[in-house]
Amino acid sequence: MKRAVISDIHANHAAFEAVLADIEEQGCEDIYCLGDIIGYGPDPRKCITLAAKCSLNLLGNHEEAVLFGPIGFNPKAKAAIDWTKEQLSLDGEEEENREMWNFIGSLAKSHKEGDIFYVHGSPRDPTREYVFKQDIRDVSKMDTLFSSPPDFEWKVCFAGHTHHPGIFAQSKPYMFLDSREVDSRYEYSSRPERVMVNVGSVGQPRDGDKRASYVIVDDKAIHFRRLEYDMERTLKRFEECPDLPEYLAERLKEGK
């Protein structure tokens, strides 16, 4: 098996295209997307069209917000959700609009495959819960996360949501390993502990590295990939969409 796992594209078409090209070059058999295809960025329709070709797509909190309302979103994120909803309901594109809304509405919250679990947020709350690196100090939270869901004993759980790539290990004490600390490779097959793997963000990294992030998993190891992309193209698209908050474009430049 050689599978690409991606997340948090956030309507950044240039970044998504760069990642898909790299995935093809790496010879991956399939692509699993963990959600947040849309939100924040200027190209939701193009990104949905590309994501629909993935072998698996899950529901992210931004897809959930488009469907049911941006509960708990800050004003900038809410403005982007409102704008995205308008973009998915363009006049004269009724059939394509319907296909896109049906696609979003059909997304599952999680996926189990062998001893691997795929979510957007966390094993406890697949869509909304954030798991930050500092959470390793919250033993109660980590204990609950690693024992969720109670009916499925996974070995590896892949997630996104925080836009910060790395590995949470069920060790004593709990550890978070930034992808850079493991030289972008983590061999999971020979280790007894469970691990939660954050694959980072394709379209809006927040770990101080502005390059697109995703992972490739094979039978032995998890490989973190970072890619340059045509950011100027995305920034120009933001300029063409003045109803999107400028802040959402500016943060791409710093990867934060």
N, C-alpha and C positions, 0 to 999 in steps of 0.2 A: 504493500500500500504506500502510495505517495500522494498525500492530500494537502491542498492549500486550505487554510482556515483564515477567513478575513472578517472584519467587523468595522462598524462606524465609518462608513464611506462618506456620509453626510453631504450628499449631493455635490461632491467634488469630482467632476467628470474627468479632469486631466489626471488626477491622482489614481482614479479607478482604472483608467486605460493603461497607465504605466504599470500598475500592479498586475493586471490581467496579462499584459505582454510578458512580464517576468515569470508569471506562473506557467505560461505556455512554454517559455524557454527552459524552465526547470523540469519540464516533463511530468507535471502533476496529472494524476488520473481524474481528479474531480475537485470541485471548489465548494466549500461549505461557508455560507455567509451568516453571521450571528446577529444581524439586524442593524438598525439605524442606517439604512440605505439613504434615507432622506433627512431633512432637518439641517438648519444652519446654512447650507450651501446653495449655490445658484442654479444647479442643474438636476432637480429631482426627477424629471421625466426621463432624461437620458440615462441616469443611473439606475432607475427602476428597470428600464429596457435591458440594460446589461446584466443586472442582477438576476433577472428572470431566467437567464441561461444557466445559472448556478445549479448544482445538484441539490442543494438545500438552502433555504432561506428561512430565518427565524424572525420573530417579532421583536423589534427594539422598542425602547420607550418613546422614540420619536414617531414611529409608525403608530403606536398605541395612542399618542397624543393627537395625531391627525384624525384617527378614527373616533376617539372618545373625549378629546379635550386635553389641553396641556396642564394637567393638574400638577402643581408644585414647580412649574417652570418659572425661571426668572424672566423679566420683561423682554430682554433681547431674544431669548430662546422662544418665548411665546410669540413674538413678532414674526420670527422665522417660520413657526408652525402655521400661523395665520396666512402668511404669504405662500407657503407650500401648498396649503389647501386650495388657494386660488389657482395656483399653477396646475394642479391636478383636475381642475374643472374649467378648462379653457373653452371659450365659445368656438363652435365649429369642429370640435374634436370629441364629440360625444361618445363614439364607439371606443376610441383609444382611452378616453377618460374612464369609461366603464371597466375596461380591461385592467387599468392600473388600480382602480379602487378595489376591484375583485381580487387582484393579486395581493394587495395589502391586507384585505380582510381575511384572506386564506392562510396567513402566516401562523405557524405553530409557535408556541412559547418555548418549547424545548425539544430536544431530540436525543434518544438513547440508541446506542449502537455498540454491541458487545459490552465492554467495560468502560466505554467512553461516553461522556455526557456533554451535550452542547447546549449552551444558554447564552443569553445576552448579558444578563446582570450577574446572578449568583445561583448556586444550587438551591438556595432557600426561596428566593424570589427571582425567577428566571428573567423577568423583564426589567424590574426597576431598581433592585438593590445594588448599591455601589460596594465594592470591596477594595479599599485603599491599602497601600503598603503599610501604613501605620496601624492598620487593624490587627496586625500580628500581636500587638500588645493587649488586645481585647480577647482574652482566652475564651470567654463565654461565647462571643460571637463566632470565633473561629471553630470552636467545638461544634456549634450548631451548623455552621456552613458545611463542615466536612462530614456531618452525619445526615445531611439533607440530599435528596428526599429520602424518607425512611424506607421506602420500598425498592430502592435501587442502589446497589453497592458498586459505584464507579471507581476506576483507578485514576483516570484523568478527566478533569472537567475543563473544557475550553469556554472562555467568556471574553467579553469586551467591556464596553460601557465607560470605564475610567480613562480610556485612551492612553494607558501607561503599560507598555509591555513588560512582562516578567512572570515569575513563577512563585506561587505560594506552596510551600511544602508542609505536609502534616508531620512535622518533626517536633522534638521537645528541646527547646521551645520552638514555636512556629517561626518559620523563616520566609522572608520575601527576597527573591533573587532577581535583581534587575537583569534584563536581557544582556546588558553590557558586562555584567559580572560573570556571566557564564560563557562569555565569548560567543554569544548568539547561538549556542547549542546546548541542549540539556538532554542527556540520555535517561529516559524514564523507564525503559523496559526492564532494567536490572535492579531497580530500586523498589524497596518494599512499601514506602510511604505513598499515600495519595498526593496528587498535586493538582492545583488549580492553575491554569495557564491563561494569562491575559494576553491576547494576541495583538493588542495595541489598536491603532486607528489608521485606516487607509487615508481618510480625507481630512482629519483634524488632529494630528498628534499633540499630546500635551505633556511630554516628558522632557521638553527642552530640545528635542531633535525634530526639526521640521520635515524630515523625510517620511514618506508613507511607510506604514508598518503592517506586516502580516506574518503568519508562520506557515511553515511546511512541516507536516508530521509524517514520519515513516514508521516502520515496525520497531525501530530502536530509539529514535531521538526526535526531538522537537527543534526545528531550526528557525530562528528569528531572522526575518529579512527586512532591510531598510533600503528605500529607493528614492532617489531624486525624481522629481516630476516637474512638468512645466507649470510652476506656480504662477508665473505671470499671466498665463492663460486664464487661470481661475480668478486671479485678482481683477483682470479685465472684465470677466463675467459678472463679478460683484458690482463693478462700476455701471454695468448695463442694467442692474437690478437695484435701483436706489431705495426701494422699500425694505431691503435687507439691511440690518444695522451694520455700519462700517466696522465696528469692533470685531465682528465675526470674520472679516477679511484680514484685519490687522494681526489677529492672533496667529494666523497661519505663518506669518513671517518669522515668528519666534518659536513656534512649536509649543505654545502654552495656552 
